[in-house]
Amino acid sequence: MAISLSGSNDGPAKEEAFFRSAPMTLVQFYVTIELARDVVYALGNLGDVHFRDLNSKLTPFQRTFIAELRQNDVVEARLTYLQGVMMKHEIWTGDPFAKLTADRAPFPKASDVDSLRSRILEVYERIKHLDESFVELDQRYLKYVENRHVVQALEDFHKNAWSESEVRASMDRPSIDGDDVALLNARNRSLELGSFEIDDEDRDELTPETADLDISFDAISGTIATEKIGLLRKILWRTLRGNLYFHDIPITSTKLSNFNPKTPELIDKSVFILFVHGDMLRLRVNRIISSLDGIVYDNVNGSAVDRSRTFASLNLSITDLSTVVDNTRNHLMTELSVLKEAYPNWWFIIQREKLIYQVLNTFDNDAARRCLVGEGWIPKSDLNTVRTTLKQLIRKRSAPRAFVNEPESSDHESTSTPSSPGRSSSVDLLFAIEDDHDAEDAQFESDDEDALIAVVTELSTNRTPPTFHRTNKFTSAFQSIIDAYGIATYQEVNPGLATIITFPFMFAIMFGDIGHGFIVLLVALYLIKNENIFGPMRNKDEIFEMAFNGRYIILLMGVFSMYTGLIYNDIFSKSMTLFKSGWKWEFPKDYDFSKDGAISLVAQKIPGHTYFFGLDWAWHGSENNLLFTNSLKMKLSILMGYIHMNYSLMFSLVNYRYFKSRVDIIGNFIPGFLFMQSIFGYLALTILYKWSVDWFGIQKQPPGLLNMLINMFLSPGYIEDQLYPGQKFVQIVLLLVALVCVPWLLVYKPLTLRRQNNRAIELGYSDLHSQHNHDIQRHVEEQALDESGIDDGLNHDVPDEIDMLDDGFRFPNDIEPLHHTAAHGDGDEFNFGDVVIHQVIHTIEFCLNCVSHTASYLRLWALSLAHAQLSSVLWSMTIQNAFGITGAKGVVMTVFLFGLWFILTVCILVMMEGTSAMLHSLRLHWVEAMSKFFEGEGYAYEPFTFNKIDV
């Protein structure tokens, strides 16, 4: 027995991979069928491999391991049934999966799993038989009890039927409509109604037995659901045209079964007693009762002696059956209690086996070599971990009889399965274990008899890898915001990194209040402090789960809201006098408030003094406060939008440089950047300049910037109110720059790509894409040669395996398409028309979006203003009314109005306004910012892992 290992254990360290998705590599697995299950289990524990389906052409029923999956599906259905039985009998309480141990236990052999399946099926058959027997016996028991109620009710009815007052009272009982009232108010009935009046002399001559025999003539007795009594009475009255006598007695001592074996339940029932004449009427009545799920009992009629015998027989049957039911239930409860302890481990093992065989069904079955071939994507930094894991697996399977060595010669390298055509192996890892006599390991025929082989081959390919960003519990919530909009294209800049700061800050601009931000902060701190308690909870409420998963987003939203609240100097709509104001009020000389009343004052600026931080508290309560804060917040919104869109536009430059797309830098970024700066960059500079000038000091009215921007386009060279010297010349130059950028955006990239395509055709390529693929292939070859240590200066033959960019090769059942980005019209072939259309759309969209997106940031101003005004109105209409009232009335009003104010603050201002601000911040990121650079044409990295098992 021998083992040979090839491949280095050195690999790159894991990186955060958050600014850009992690580098991925495509690997190929060659494993023998006997070892495949263990390999997939080991890879599932790692959770690093995103498997490709190499059997896309096959239906689920044509795959290799369909039989195993069917077995697992059958067992899963049985386990689901058993869980339902435990829930029905209230055995399934608490969280049974908290005692799960199978995820930490050694991996069972296939034979052990088969034994477990057999055991589960045995338990299923036993518990199913017990449950069905218990239900059947319990239904029979309840039916006997119900029958006894009918006998007792009929006996009581006959004993009291000779009292005319009782009969008349029962007949006078009100019903639900006029027909029933007419029915129950009828006094005398003919013989055909089954009821007749008897004279006093005749009554004395009748014995109880004779009277009972006569009065029970044509009686129909049984039970029906209490809620259907009125319906039954109405149907019988209208069907038989009033030719009946109807009496009902509710069963109040116990609930009885509906006797439906599919959905057994306990319901309220009533005993009915009715008299009709004739077999045809009796047959019709029985059908009506049966249609309403009523039950007619034929053993209750007869004389009092017959009813007495029936009553005694029923009591004896009920007593005997009650003992049997109790014993069956106790046996069933014992079985279910034992099952509850083992159920979590059984469920986990079966689900794990199901996932393993689902992955194995994505492997291609190489019948000639009796092995399976699979492919998957792995982060390059995790490739060494996969190698080490498989090496340990081989050593474990070969123990204790195998010995491990690393031969210097390459004798054992011949056992490696060749790479697939059209692919090259840049790094090969081969584990080969030969065992001649180990009976526990499955054996298969090959040139090397009784060998276990696992080969991991790193491939190079032009397929686009999945996008994988390494996140932690802090960054995962922010990344989920981006992924909800679209998965980033492989290796493009991830917007999630910048979102960590910009998302809560945009929210805080609209939600700026120290008090409200502090409430949000407390909620986040509570969730973070108890994350070890809330995290493992299963079946959390959907809204609570969203809040818990975004607890760190809520934390930053609270902190940033308090910061912007300090800038706005706003706490629950009130200001704080943290620093000395920069304004002062001078009252008239000899001013007396009691005599002169309220007057209007104009604040005077304190020379050389500026409020230290944020908004001066002197503005709160002033008549022009709203006018001032409106202007300030509106301009701040424009500036924030300009900064947000510009740094997003810079990300597009980072992408173009990374992908070495010179044509996009010159044809898209530069004209787009100049267009934005010439218009909205100029607007941002004029806002800052306007703020920096003391217009009252120079005794000049500040010009309106909106009119200035409109006149810049509609009336070039016309200046209504000059903002600065040379304004006319600057605006004309900027307007010309913006106009030049539009045709630049339109024509440069299409013409450049067309020229490059023609040049590629002249060089012998089919089109520009073919040349691009050839350049990638040459780069891969050079990289492979460097890794193999071959000197490029020497004329060495390149191995055939290096040529692996041939898309002609596919596995027999693999029809999975290649993943390409849509950048500058990538596709099967170069099409100049598609490129032109794509660029025209991009130009129109970019120019219009520069205007609309800038205006869209005004929502920061609008929502901030609305939040502040709503907070002020809520304060003035609630708690402010309690101030100034003394005594017990003042205390009661203060407590009540404070509670009302706090509840409305939390519900309206924090929850509703907070949700609105969060959604608006989300839109600003998805539409206004990410549209400047984000392609979002990738697909998610979904590694195979057992964490997907729902426990």
Salt bridges, closest charged atoms under 4 A:
GLU34 OE2 - ARG370 NH2 3.32
ASP38 OD1 - ARG397 NH1 2.78
ASP53 OD1 - ARG63 NH1 3.01
ASP73 OD1 - LYS354 NZ 3.56
GLU76 OE1 - LYS354 NZ 2.87
ASP95 OD1 - ARG538 NH1 3.60
ASP103 OD1 - ARG104 NH1 3.66
ASP114 OD1 - ARG117 NH1 2.44
ASP131 OD2 - LYS88 NZ 2.98
ASP131 OD1 - HIS89 NE2 2.85
GLU136 OE2 - ARG140 NH2 3.48
GLU146 OE1 - LYS269 NZ 3.18
GLU155 OE1 - ARG307 NE 2.66
GLU164 OE2 - ARG168 NH2 2.41
ASP172 OD1 - ARG187 NH1 2.58
ASP177 OD2 - LYS234 NZ 3.94
ASP177 OD2 - ARG238 NH2 3.37
ASP179 OD2 - ARG238 NE 3.18
ASP212 OD1 - HIS158 ND1 3.63
ASP212 OD1 - ARG307 NH2 2.46
ASP218 OD2 - HIS277 ND1 3.26
ASP248 OD1 - ARG173 NH2 3.11
ASP248 OD1 - ARG233 NH2 2.88
ASP268 OD1 - LYS255 NZ 3.06
ASP293 OD2 - LYS228 NZ 3.36
ASP306 OD1 - ARG309 NH1 2.93
GLU335 OE2 - ARG126 NE 3.35
GLU335 OE2 - HIS331 NE2 3.59
GLU353 OE2 - ARG37 NH2 2.72
ASP366 OD2 - ARG369 NH1 2.69
GLU375 OE1 - ARG52 NH1 2.56
GLU375 OE2 - ARG423 NE 3.05
ASP382 OD1 - LYS14 NZ 3.52
ASP382 OD2 - ARG470 NH2 3.02
GLU440 OE1 - LYS109 NZ 3.20
ASP441 OD1 - ARG397 NH2 2.64
ASP513 OD1 - HIS516 ND1 3.85
GLU531 OE2 - LYS473 NZ 2.78
GLU531 OE1 - ARG551 NE 2.87
GLU586 OE2 - LYS584 NZ 3.74
ASP664 OD1 - LYS749 NZ 2.76
ASP775 OD1 - ARG778 NH2 3.60
ASP814 OD2 - ARG52 NH2 2.96
ASP814 OD2 - ARG463 NH2 3.85
GLU816 OE2 - ARG52 NE 3.48
GLU816 OE2 - HIS819 NE2 3.72
ASP826 OD1 - HIS769 NE2 3.91
ASP826 OD1 - HIS824 ND1 3.37
GLU913 OE1 - HIS867 ND1 3.67
GLU928 OE2 - ARG923 NH2 2.91
